[in-house]
Amino acid sequence: MKLVSIVPGAPLPEPPASLAGAVLARDLLVGGTRWSKGRRLDEADLAALMARDVARPGPGSGSAEGPPVTVTLLVPERSDLHEDDAAVRLAVAVAGPGLEVRGPRESRIDLLAVGPGALRVHAVRLEQLNGIDGLSVFTLFDGQLVAAGTLVASIKTGPHLVPAADVTKAEAVAAAGGPVVDVRPYAARRIAAIVKESLAPAGRARFETALAARVEGLGSSLIALAYVADDPAAAERAFRRFLGGADRADVILTAGAASTDPSDAIFVAFAAVGGRVVSHGVPAHPGSMLWLGRAGRTSVLGLPSCGAYSTATAVDLILPWLLAGEPPNRRTVARLGHGGILTREMRFRFPPYARSLDAPEG
């Protein structure tokens, strides 16, 4: 890049053809019209700049202050990219599935969620990208649950002309793994629930209402709800019903178990059908006593007492992630810890349906 200064009313220091493609370094008023910095100039623009009616914009959008000024142009070399071209290349490198690209506008490109789902951000590579001078990528939090149309990330360049080598470096960083940013949509899953009859009748109504809100709010269906006696054989029959045949479920929710007692009927029955608990509790509150397991292809979520009713808890993070394709394993649970203090101020982490539930007290 080289700098060229021109004075309105004076001859151009170089032929117009050699300056075509130069970029305006500052906002100007040209013939009463505002030209924004970053504008790429053609020969007609250069001719207009040679008139004397050129000034810097004042505080008002159409006003000018002071006499005509010297105009600084940024003339690109072959190794330079215009800010818009650089932003487009960076957006293509960063954006994964589930995103709509908008822009560029003033060198900024926005990435919006096409539909509801779980936002995934590869934070390590995001930091590496932002370590390249002149390039910026900024996002919502990794794991945030978003609605359709949510702005989840933006890409912007600082200078008006960016070294092409820096963009090539950024593309290599973005390509070193899966997408840097993507939104994983919720899949419509079949969900069943097994509830111990020890849950009081009044609690059942609250549980069923809260469960319906969670399942339907994520685009899935509740295929069955089985109340069982506090007996391993009864619980085992319910598990087998939902692990195969016409009533096979993708996710089974349980409620009413004593989460710290391995001899509870739910745990005994779960082991009998080949189930394995992968997480005894989760690093989040409220909902820290939630447990997660799997039996064959089916995920099993054991709801803590607070998660059985109307309060938003860690259940409202784990369940959407499972429906968005996250596996039922320790790594999925471990990601809850960063931002796991689910106070009222953290409600933005929950999916939209959970905002109608009671806010956690912390």
C-alpha positions as a printed Julia matrix, in Angstrom:
362×3 Matrix{Float64}:
   0.0     0.0     0.0
   1.16    3.51   -0.74
  -0.25    6.88    0.3
  -1.12    9.55   -2.26
  -2.31   13.03   -1.33
  -4.4    15.1    -3.67
  -5.58   18.69   -3.4
  -9.01   19.49   -4.86
  -8.6    21.92   -7.72
  -4.98   20.94   -8.39
  -3.77   18.4   -10.97
  -3.59   14.77   -9.9
  -0.07   13.65   -8.99
  -0.55   10.51  -11.11
  -2.68    9.57  -14.12
  -6.31    8.72  -13.12
  -5.95    5.18  -14.45
  -3.12    4.43  -12.02
  -5.16    5.74   -9.07
  -8.4     3.94   -9.94
  -9.12    1.48   -7.15
  -7.61    3.72   -4.48
  -9.44    3.86   -1.18
 -10.64    6.92    0.69
  -8.94    7.16    4.1
 -11.46    9.53    5.72
 -15.1    10.57    5.37
 -15.62   13.5     3.0
 -18.37   15.73    1.67
 -18.11   15.84   -2.11
 -20.54   18.21   -3.8
 -22.67   18.06   -0.62
 -22.81   14.23   -0.65
 -21.14   12.23    2.07
 -18.54    9.75    0.92
 -17.6     7.2     3.56
 -14.07    6.14    4.37
 -13.18    2.87    2.7
 -14.88    3.85   -0.54
 -13.16    2.44   -3.62
 -12.69    5.21   -6.16
 -13.1     4.92   -9.9
 -12.0     7.5   -12.46
 -15.32    9.36  -12.21
 -14.86    9.66   -8.44
 -11.35   11.0    -8.94
 -12.69   13.62  -11.35
 -15.27   14.68   -8.75
 -12.53   15.01   -6.13
 -10.68   17.43   -8.37
 -13.51   19.96   -7.98
 -13.21   22.5    -5.2
 -16.46   21.49   -3.48
 -14.77   18.98   -1.14
 -14.69   19.28    2.64
 -14.66   17.23    5.82
 -18.05   16.49    7.34
 -18.95   18.51   10.38
 -21.14   17.4    13.32
 -24.28   17.48   11.12
 -24.71   14.72    8.59
 -24.75   17.11    5.65
 -22.7    20.01    6.95
 -19.09   20.86    6.29
 -16.49   22.64    8.36
 -13.39   24.51    7.32
 -11.9    25.04    3.87
 -11.32   22.25    1.33
  -8.79   19.77    2.63
  -6.0    17.62    1.31
  -7.4    14.18    0.53
  -5.37   11.1     1.44
  -5.81    8.06   -0.76
  -4.7     4.53    0.04
  -3.45    2.99   -3.19
  -3.4    -0.83   -3.03
  -0.52   -2.91   -4.24
  -0.9    -6.4    -5.65
  -0.39   -7.9    -2.19
  -3.28   -5.92   -0.66
  -6.97   -6.74   -0.31
  -9.78   -4.25    0.15
 -11.42   -4.56    3.56
 -14.68   -5.93    2.1
 -12.87   -8.59    0.07
 -10.82   -9.58    3.11
 -13.94   -9.81    5.29
 -15.7   -11.98    2.73
 -12.79  -14.42    2.57
 -12.54  -14.56    6.36
 -16.29  -15.14    6.72
 -16.16  -18.03    4.25
 -13.3   -19.55    6.25
 -14.97  -19.1     9.66
 -18.63  -19.89    9.01
 -19.88  -23.44    9.37
 -23.35  -24.96    8.87
 -26.49  -23.39   10.26
 -25.47  -19.81    9.51
 -26.72  -17.08    7.21
 -24.11  -14.59    5.99
 -25.04  -10.89    5.72
 -22.83   -8.12    4.42
 -20.29   -6.81    3.99
 -21.26   -3.41    5.31
 -18.41   -1.1     6.25
 -16.1    -4.13    6.18
 -18.29   -6.04    8.66
 -20.02   -9.33    7.91
 -22.61  -10.77   10.28
 -23.42  -14.44   10.81
 -26.99  -15.21   11.88
 -28.55  -18.47   12.98
 -30.69  -19.99   10.24
 -32.8   -21.81   12.82
 -32.87  -22.58   16.53
 -30.01  -24.61   17.9
 -26.81  -24.75   19.92
 -24.0   -22.38   19.0
 -20.55  -23.94   18.85
 -17.47  -21.73   18.87
 -13.96  -23.16   18.69
 -12.52  -20.7    21.2
  -8.85  -21.65   20.75
  -8.84  -21.0    17.01
 -11.01  -17.91   17.51
  -8.29  -16.49   19.75
  -5.64  -17.39   17.17
  -7.58  -15.56   14.46
  -7.88  -12.47   16.61
  -4.14  -12.59   17.17
  -3.63  -11.58   13.53
  -3.43   -7.79   13.39
  -6.23   -6.11   11.5
  -8.63   -9.07   11.59
 -11.44   -9.44   14.13
 -13.97  -12.22   14.73
 -16.36  -11.81   17.68
 -19.13  -14.13   18.82
 -21.67  -15.07   21.44
 -20.59  -17.67   24.01
 -19.8   -21.22   22.98
 -22.74  -23.47   23.84
 -25.27  -20.64   23.87
 -28.76  -21.73   22.8
 -30.07  -19.42   20.11
 -33.27  -18.74   18.19
 -33.59  -18.33   14.43
 -32.23  -14.99   13.27
 -29.94  -14.49   16.25
 -26.72  -12.62   15.49
 -24.08  -15.12   16.66
 -20.85  -13.75   15.18
 -19.36  -10.87   13.23
 -16.23  -10.56   11.1
 -14.53   -7.22   10.6
 -11.24   -5.78    9.42
  -9.5    -2.77   10.94
  -7.54   -1.17    8.1
  -9.13   -0.41    4.75
  -6.42   -2.4     2.98
  -5.34   -5.74    4.43
  -2.25   -7.73    3.45
  -3.43  -10.77    1.52
  -0.85  -12.85    3.37
  -2.62  -12.16    6.67
  -5.93  -13.35    5.26
  -4.26  -16.48    3.89
  -2.81  -17.13    7.36
  -6.27  -16.71    8.9
  -7.76  -19.14    6.39
  -5.17  -21.73    7.4
  -6.01  -21.28   11.08
  -9.74  -21.62   10.37
  -9.18  -24.76    8.3
  -7.23  -26.56   11.05
 -10.21  -28.52   12.35
 -13.99  -28.28   12.18
 -15.91  -25.02   11.78
 -14.8   -22.11   13.94
 -18.46  -21.08   14.32
 -21.6   -23.09   13.57
 -25.14  -23.56   14.85
 -26.24  -27.14   15.36
 -30.01  -27.42   14.93
 -32.22  -29.37   17.28
 -33.33  -32.66   15.78
 -36.92  -33.76   16.34
 -36.44  -36.62   18.8
 -38.71  -39.09   20.53
 -38.64  -38.47   24.27
 -40.11  -40.64   27.03
 -40.2   -40.2    30.78
 -40.08  -42.67   33.66
 -41.32  -41.24   36.96
 -41.47  -43.01   40.31
 -44.94  -42.99   41.83
 -43.45  -41.47   44.96
 -43.83  -38.15   43.18
 -46.88  -36.57   44.83
 -50.02  -36.04   42.7
 -49.68  -32.26   42.95
 -46.08  -32.58   41.83
 -47.07  -34.74   38.88
 -49.13  -31.98   37.31
 -46.27  -29.51   37.68
 -43.82  -32.03   36.31
 -45.95  -32.86   33.26
 -46.48  -29.18   32.45
 -42.79  -28.36   32.77
 -41.79  -31.45   30.78
 -44.15  -30.59   27.93
 -42.72  -27.06   27.77
 -39.17  -28.39   27.54
 -39.83  -31.07   24.94
 -42.17  -29.1    22.68
 -40.06  -25.96   23.01
 -37.2   -27.86   21.38
 -39.26  -29.27   18.53
 -39.42  -32.83   19.86
 -42.32  -34.99   20.99
 -43.15  -36.71   24.27
 -44.17  -40.19   23.15
 -45.02  -41.6    26.58
 -44.83  -40.95   30.31
 -44.7   -43.98   32.6
 -45.33  -43.78   36.35
 -43.75  -46.77   38.07
 -43.67  -48.2    41.58
 -40.52  -47.82   43.68
 -39.48  -51.27   42.55
 -36.56  -52.31   40.3
 -38.67  -54.77   38.31
 -41.3   -52.14   37.5
 -38.66  -49.59   36.51
 -36.86  -52.19   34.39
 -40.06  -52.95   32.45
 -40.43  -49.25   31.68
 -36.81  -48.97   30.52
 -37.16  -51.98   28.24
 -40.36  -50.56   26.78
 -38.55  -47.35   25.78
 -35.31  -48.99   24.63
 -36.85  -51.04   21.83
 -39.96  -51.7    19.81
 -42.7   -49.26   18.88
 -42.07  -47.05   21.9
 -38.31  -46.77   21.5
 -37.13  -43.32   22.6
 -34.07  -41.31   21.64
 -33.97  -39.75   25.1
 -35.42  -41.04   28.36
 -35.95  -38.65   31.28
 -36.33  -39.99   34.78
 -37.62  -38.3    37.91
 -38.12  -39.27   41.52
 -34.9   -41.24   42.01
 -32.6   -40.65   44.96
 -29.63  -39.48   42.91
 -27.01  -40.33   45.57
 -28.32  -43.84   46.35
 -26.98  -46.54   43.98
 -29.61  -48.95   45.35
 -32.49  -46.76   44.17
 -34.89  -48.7    41.94
 -34.16  -46.47   38.94
 -30.4   -47.12   39.09
 -30.82  -50.85   39.69
 -33.19  -51.12   36.73
 -30.94  -48.99   34.51
 -27.98  -51.28   35.18
 -30.15  -54.33   34.5
 -30.92  -53.15   30.96
 -27.24  -52.51   30.21
 -27.28  -48.83   30.98
 -24.19  -46.95   32.1
 -24.09  -43.73   34.1
 -21.48  -41.45   32.52
 -21.85  -38.52   34.91
 -22.94  -38.5    38.54
 -23.88  -34.83   38.84
 -22.9   -31.88   36.66
 -20.79  -28.72   37.23
 -23.73  -26.29   37.3
 -26.25  -24.94   39.8
 -29.18  -25.27   40.08
 -29.38  -28.8    38.75
 -25.99  -30.06   39.95
 -27.49  -33.42   41.01
 -28.6   -34.24   37.48
 -27.14  -37.5    36.19
 -26.48  -38.55   32.61
 -26.26  -42.04   31.17
 -26.71  -44.06   28.03
 -28.15  -47.42   27.08
 -27.42  -48.44   23.52
 -28.41  -45.53   21.29
 -30.59  -43.9    23.93
 -29.52  -41.05   26.2
 -30.9   -41.03   29.73
 -31.2   -37.9    31.87
 -31.98  -38.23   35.55
 -33.67  -35.05   36.69
 -32.89  -33.66   40.14
 -35.86  -32.62   42.23
 -35.52  -28.97   41.19
 -35.35  -30.04   37.53
 -38.61  -31.94   37.75
 -40.69  -28.84   38.04
 -40.82  -25.27   36.82
 -37.38  -23.8    37.5
 -34.82  -23.38   34.73
 -31.78  -25.54   35.59
 -28.83  -27.36   34.05
 -31.39  -29.7    32.46
 -32.29  -26.81   30.17
 -28.73  -26.74   28.88
 -27.99  -30.46   28.65
 -31.26  -31.53   27.0
 -30.99  -29.01   24.12
 -27.36  -29.97   23.56
 -28.32  -33.64   23.3
 -31.03  -32.78   20.79
 -28.47  -30.77   18.82
 -26.26  -33.83   18.47
 -23.88  -33.58   21.42
 -23.02  -37.08   22.72
 -24.03  -38.19   26.22
 -20.51  -38.25   27.66
 -18.31  -36.59   30.26
 -16.97  -34.02   27.81
 -20.45  -32.7    27.13
 -21.1   -32.43   30.86
 -17.69  -30.86   31.57
 -18.49  -27.93   29.26
 -21.22  -26.85   31.67
 -18.69  -25.66   34.24
 -17.72  -22.48   32.39
 -20.77  -20.31   33.04
 -22.38  -22.94   35.25
 -23.55  -20.53   37.95
 -27.06  -20.23   36.54
 -28.27  -17.1    38.31
 -30.91  -14.74   36.93
 -28.17  -12.85   35.11
 -27.33  -16.03   33.17
 -30.8   -16.57   31.72
 -29.44  -15.76   28.27
 -27.81  -19.21   28.3
 -31.18  -20.95   28.26
 -33.35  -21.69   25.2
 -36.39  -19.41   24.68
 -38.88  -21.8    26.3
 -36.94  -21.69   29.59
 -37.43  -17.95   29.87
 -41.06  -18.63   30.82
 -39.91  -20.88   33.68
 -39.02  -19.57   37.12
 -35.63  -17.85   37.2
 -32.96  -19.57   39.27
 -32.13  -17.83   42.52
 -28.44  -18.8    42.23
